[in-house]
Amino acid sequence: MKNKDAPGQNCQTTIKIDETYHSALKRNLNEVVIAKLEFEAYREIGNKVLLNFPNSFFWLSGTALFNDMMAHMIKVFDRDAQSATFWYIFRCKSKDIKKFIKENNIDFMSIYDFAEKLKQVRDKTHFHIDKKGVKNPAGIWKSADISYNELKANIDAVYKILNYLHVNEFEFDFLIPKIDDLQYIIKAAIDAEYITKK
């Protein structure tokens, strides 16, 4: 893959850059893990609760989870030349990443296309209120056409790549904590007839 397909800051082969690389790897993994946890919580709410009322706490929670999840992934795929994001990590370890994605049948072009869609959302509505886009923000999301399955697949794929690099560097997985109390909160709200079960 040519460098143009991995935009962002170059990774120089110096000891000082090793420290930046390690910090970038941990920070980006943290962003992705939070996105994964928020995705699971968002899915749990969406699968079990009828979200018909915008004054419901669960409706607000679902909206907040989705927006924050997208914000974390937008940060991971930021293309600014000074950003130590996924693209910076790719430049540092392109050989290792290419080998890993080939061995694990990860569709790198899907990741790249997903990043392009996120950039469109970022520039037009999520981090900026575009003068043209403000008239129809829903149209921006529709144009980006980010599907539920695409979102999950790419979050999972990026985690696998970054975690592989983390294991190479530190010899242990960057673990994903399990949040297991949401199902009980939802059940309690249903039993109290505060919300309606799907």
Disulfide bonds with the S-S distance in Angstrom:
Cys11-Cys92 1.98
